[in-house]
Amino acid sequence: MKVAFIQPRFEGARFSEHTLPLEVAKDLAAYETLVVELAKHLYLQSHPERQRVPKGFAADFHLHLERVDEGSARTMLCLVAAGLFPPGSDGGSDFARARDLITECVAATDGQLPPAFPRELLVHFNQVGRSLRDDERMELPGAGNLVGNLTPERRKRLVLAADSVYERAVVLKGTIGEADWEESTFRLRLADGDTAVIPMPKDFHARAREYGGRLRHQVTIEGVGAYDSWDKLRKMVSVESVEIQPNYQLSARFESLSTLANGWLEGEGLAPDKVKLSEVAENLIEHYPEELPLPAIAPTPEGNLLLEWDAPGDPSVDLQLDSLRAFFHALPPSGAEIERTFSLSSGDEWQALYAFLCRTLERAPHEPRDGTSSAGPPGLHS
């Protein structure tokens, strides 16, 4: 037996093609779970003589996504059951009541939730609507013409009506501090100075040992965090992915350089050759020595790169992309002018350049040994 149960409507830019992103399907699965749990509660309220619902109460309650209609994305959810409910019914009175009560709860004003909705089930809104972005909403039709609009803010308020924290998807970026191997966690240092304790997947232990304390290497965490009513992260609930970007300041600078087009300099200026630029970026990002201060990297009008260090003697490298040759120049305060030329067509030649720089450059006074600056990454802006 198949009968229409509810047709939620998703509104937002992601749904303009009348399609449903797969991650949003998790919201529908969580909605089904909430319907079942609320239906069980309503059944027990109606049958006070019972301690539990009948065996198999929800065994045949299954919502299926039948189609996605126009109107942003209108998802038709049908109840597919094997004879539990009579033909032509709306899916059983307890389940239909649960459906309408959920809509009533979402549509209610703050502080005026329907008395029939148990507060302990509000935590289900940690999952229902979690994938929604700030400019999106999930419309739930109910009895009569009532419509409940579930937005990220409404979902937050529903959960906080019963708990001190609510959960939402989060992306965190920072560097690895100390690790607790027994608890399998590490401390993530965020850009604003705060820290967060991150559950550490077992397959990440080796990389945590490798990159712990190395502040030029950025870690990106995607997962679910628990936030309080002030939107302050209290803890990470789960981690879905952990990625490391070596020398992330250099990576960000080269990404910016790759977007340049001819005429970038007031109508003039050649854009760097993207293939050669990628080759140079790969070598610098993957192999730049951590004992060296980071250079400022700027494009030149001829389509090449200029690397400059904040160090005595104003050392710089004019890097010719077409020939992959590097011309070093410095004029130390005490000593003769230094000029060197390097070919960069092989890994060994890059290493020769790095070895020379390590011997020649004096560390900028403001830059600590970990390669960071109190004023931020030096000179990586355009």
C-alpha positions in Angstrom: 0.0 0.0 0.0 1.2 3.5 -0.9 -0.4 6.7 0.3 0.8 10.4 0.2 1.9 11.4 3.7 3.5 14.8 3.5 5.1 17.1 0.9 7.8 19.2 2.4 9.1 22.1 0.4 12.7 23.2 0.3 13.4 26.8 -0.6 16.8 28.3 -1.4 19.3 28.7 -4.2 20.4 25.0 -4.0 16.8 23.9 -4.8 16.1 26.3 -7.8 16.5 23.4 -10.3 13.8 21.4 -8.5 16.4 18.9 -7.3 17.4 17.7 -3.9 21.0 17.5 -2.8 21.9 14.1 -1.3 22.9 15.6 2.0 19.5 17.1 2.4 18.0 13.6 2.2 19.4 13.0 5.7 17.0 15.6 7.0 14.1 13.6 5.6 15.4 10.5 7.2 15.6 12.3 10.5 12.1 13.6 10.0 10.9 10.1 9.6 12.6 9.1 12.9 10.9 12.0 14.7 7.5 11.1 13.4 7.9 7.5 14.7 9.1 8.6 18.1 6.4 11.2 18.5 3.7 8.7 17.3 4.9 6.3 20.1 4.6 9.1 22.6 1.1 10.0 21.4 0.0 6.3 21.5 1.1 6.0 25.1 -0.6 9.2 26.0 -3.8 7.8 24.6 -3.4 4.4 26.3 -2.2 5.2 29.9 -2.8 1.6 30.9 0.1 0.5 28.7 3.8 0.8 29.6 5.1 0.4 26.0 3.7 0.5 22.5 2.5 -2.8 20.9 5.2 -5.0 19.4 5.9 -4.0 15.8 4.1 -0.6 16.3 6.2 1.1 13.7 7.6 -1.9 11.8 5.6 -1.1 8.7 5.9 2.7 8.8 8.3 3.6 6.1 8.5 7.0 4.2 9.7 6.9 0.6 10.7 9.8 -1.5 8.4 9.3 -4.5 9.3 12.4 -6.6 10.6 16.0 -6.5 8.1 18.5 -7.9 8.6 22.1 -9.1 8.2 25.0 -6.7 11.8 25.1 -5.5 12.0 21.5 -4.4 8.7 19.9 -3.3 9.5 16.4 -2.0 6.5 14.0 -2.0 7.0 11.6 0.9 4.7 8.5 0.7 3.9 6.0 3.3 4.6 2.6 2.1 3.2 -0.1 4.4 2.3 -3.8 4.1 -1.2 -3.9 5.2 -0.9 -2.2 8.6 -3.2 0.6 7.7 -6.5 0.3 5.8 -6.5 1.5 2.2 -7.3 5.2 1.8 -6.1 6.1 5.3 -3.6 8.9 6.0 -1.0 6.5 7.5 -2.6 5.7 10.9 -4.0 8.2 13.3 -1.0 8.3 15.7 1.5 8.9 12.8 -0.8 11.5 11.2 -1.2 13.3 14.5 2.6 13.2 14.9 3.0 14.7 11.5 0.6 17.6 12.2 2.0 18.2 15.7 5.6 18.5 14.3 4.4 21.2 11.9 2.5 22.9 14.7 5.7 22.9 16.8 7.8 24.3 14.0 5.2 27.0 13.4 4.8 28.0 17.0 6.2 31.3 18.4 9.1 31.1 20.8 7.9 30.1 24.3 4.6 28.8 23.1 5.2 25.3 22.0 2.2 23.0 21.7 1.6 21.3 25.1 1.2 17.9 23.4 4.8 18.0 22.0 7.2 16.5 24.6 10.2 18.6 25.2 12.5 15.6 25.4 11.9 15.1 21.6 13.0 18.6 20.7 16.6 17.2 20.5 15.6 15.5 17.2 15.8 18.9 15.6 19.6 18.5 16.0 19.2 16.3 12.9 16.0 17.5 11.3 17.1 20.5 9.1 20.9 20.2 10.0 21.9 20.5 6.3 20.0 23.7 5.8 22.1 26.8 5.1 21.4 30.3 6.4 19.4 31.3 3.3 17.3 28.1 3.2 14.2 26.7 4.8 12.1 23.6 4.9 8.4 24.1 4.8 6.3 21.5 6.5 2.5 21.6 5.7 0.1 20.6 8.5 -3.6 20.4 9.3 -5.7 23.0 7.6 -3.5 25.7 6.0 -0.8 25.7 8.7 2.8 25.7 7.4 5.8 25.4 9.6 9.0 27.1 8.3 12.1 25.3 9.6 15.2 27.5 9.2 18.6 27.1 10.9 17.7 29.8 13.4 14.3 28.1 14.1 16.0 24.7 14.5 18.4 26.2 17.0 15.7 27.8 19.1 13.7 24.5 19.2 16.6 22.5 20.5 17.6 25.2 23.0 14.1 25.2 24.4 15.0 21.8 25.9 18.8 21.8 26.1 21.7 24.1 26.8 23.4 23.4 23.5 22.4 22.6 19.9 24.2 20.9 17.2 25.1 22.1 13.7 27.5 21.3 10.9 30.8 23.2 11.2 34.1 23.7 9.4 37.0 24.6 11.5 40.5 25.7 10.4 43.6 25.9 12.5 46.8 24.3 13.5 47.5 21.2 15.6 48.6 21.8 19.1 49.2 19.0 21.6 47.6 15.6 21.2 46.1 13.3 23.8 46.9 9.8 22.5 44.9 8.0 25.2 41.8 10.0 24.6 42.5 10.1 20.9 42.0 13.9 20.6 44.1 16.8 19.6 43.8 20.5 20.4 43.1 22.7 17.4 44.4 26.3 17.5 42.0 28.6 15.7 42.9 31.8 14.0 41.0 33.9 16.5 43.1 32.5 19.4 40.5 30.1 20.7 41.1 26.3 20.8 38.9 23.3 20.3 39.4 19.7 21.3 38.9 17.5 18.3 38.1 13.8 18.3 41.0 12.2 16.4 40.3 9.4 13.9 42.7 6.5 14.4 43.9 6.8 10.8 45.0 10.4 11.5 47.3 9.6 14.4 50.4 9.4 12.2 49.7 12.8 10.5 49.0 14.4 13.9 52.4 13.3 15.0 54.0 14.7 11.8 52.2 18.1 11.8 51.7 18.7 15.5 53.2 22.1 16.5 54.0 23.0 12.9 52.1 26.3 12.5 52.5 26.7 8.8 50.4 23.7 8.1 46.6 24.3 8.3 44.1 21.6 9.4 40.6 21.8 8.1 38.0 19.9 10.2 34.5 19.1 8.9 32.0 17.7 11.4 29.3 18.5 13.9 29.7 20.8 16.8 27.7 21.6 19.9 27.0 25.3 20.3 25.5 27.3 23.2 22.8 30.0 22.8 25.6 32.5 22.2 26.8 30.4 19.3 30.1 29.6 21.1 31.5 26.2 20.2 31.4 24.0 23.4 32.6 20.7 21.9 33.0 18.8 18.7 30.4 16.0 18.6 31.8 14.2 15.6 34.4 14.5 12.9 33.6 13.6 9.2 36.9 14.6 7.6 40.3 16.0 8.5 42.5 17.5 5.8 45.9 19.1 6.1 47.1 21.9 3.8 50.9 22.3 4.0 52.2 25.8 3.9 48.7 27.1 3.7 49.7 30.8 3.4 51.8 30.0 0.3 48.9 27.9 -1.1 46.4 30.8 -0.6 48.8 33.2 -2.3 49.3 31.0 -5.4 45.6 30.4 -5.6 45.2 34.2 -5.8 47.9 34.5 -8.4 46.3 31.9 -10.6 43.2 34.1 -11.0 45.2 36.9 -12.7 44.3 37.7 -16.3 46.2 39.8 -18.9 45.8 43.4 -18.1 45.8 43.0 -14.4 48.0 46.1 -13.9 45.8 49.0 -14.9 45.1 47.4 -18.3 48.6 46.2 -18.7 50.6 43.4 -17.2 50.9 39.8 -18.4 49.3 37.0 -16.3 51.7 34.3 -15.1 51.6 31.1 -17.2 49.3 28.8 -15.3 51.2 25.6 -16.0 54.5 27.1 -14.9 52.9 28.8 -12.0 51.4 25.5 -10.9 54.9 23.9 -11.1 56.5 26.6 -9.0 53.6 26.5 -6.5 53.9 22.7 -6.0 57.7 23.0 -5.3 57.3 25.9 -2.8 54.3 24.5 -1.0 55.6 21.0 -0.6 59.3 21.6 0.0 59.8 25.2 1.3 62.1 24.8 4.4 60.4 25.5 7.7 63.5 27.2 9.1 63.2 29.9 6.4 60.9 33.0 6.9 58.1 33.2 4.4 58.6 35.5 1.4 56.2 38.1 0.0 55.2 36.9 -3.5 54.2 39.4 -6.1 53.5 39.2 -9.9 55.6 41.3 -12.2 54.3 43.1 -15.3 56.3 40.7 -17.5 54.3 37.7 -16.2 57.0 36.5 -13.7 57.2 36.4 -9.9 59.2 38.4 -7.4 59.9 36.9 -4.0 61.1 39.2 -1.3 62.1 38.6 2.4 61.8 40.9 5.3 65.5 40.5 6.3 68.7 42.5 6.3 70.0 43.3 2.9 66.4 43.2 1.3 67.0 39.8 -0.3 64.8 38.9 -3.3 64.4 36.4 -6.0 63.3 37.3 -9.5 61.8 34.0 -10.7 61.4 33.8 -14.5 58.6 31.4 -15.3 59.3 30.7 -18.9 62.9 29.5 -18.3 62.4 28.4 -14.7 65.4 30.4 -13.6 65.8 32.3 -10.3 68.0 35.4 -9.9 68.9 36.1 -6.2 70.0 39.5 -5.1 70.8 41.0 -1.7 72.8 44.0 -0.4 73.8 43.2 3.2 74.5 46.2 5.4 78.0 44.9 6.0 79.4 43.1 3.1 79.5 42.8 -0.6 76.5 42.6 -2.9 75.3 39.0 -3.4 74.0 37.7 -6.7 73.3 34.2 -7.7 71.5 32.4 -10.5 69.7 29.1 -10.2 68.1 26.8 -12.7 64.9 25.2 -11.3 64.2 22.5 -13.8 64.7 19.6 -11.3 64.1 18.8 -7.7 67.8 18.8 -6.9 68.1 22.3 -8.3 65.2 23.5 -6.1 67.0 22.0 -3.1 70.2 23.8 -4.1 68.2 27.1 -4.0 66.8 26.3 -0.6 70.2 25.4 0.8 71.6 28.7 -0.4 68.7 30.6 1.1 69.2 28.8 4.4 72.9 29.8 4.4 72.3 33.4 3.3 69.1 34.8 4.8 69.0 36.1 8.3 65.7 35.5 10.1 63.5 38.6 10.4 63.5 39.8 14.0 59.7 39.6 14.4 59.3 36.0 13.1 59.6 33.1 15.7 61.1 29.7 15.0 57.7 28.2 14.2 57.4 30.3 11.1 54.5 32.5 12.2 54.4 36.2 12.8 52.5 38.0 15.5 51.2 40.3 12.7 50.1 37.4 10.5 51.8 35.7 7.6 54.4 38.2 6.3 54.1 39.7 2.9 51.8 37.1 1.3 49.2 39.7 0.2 49.1 41.3 -3.2 
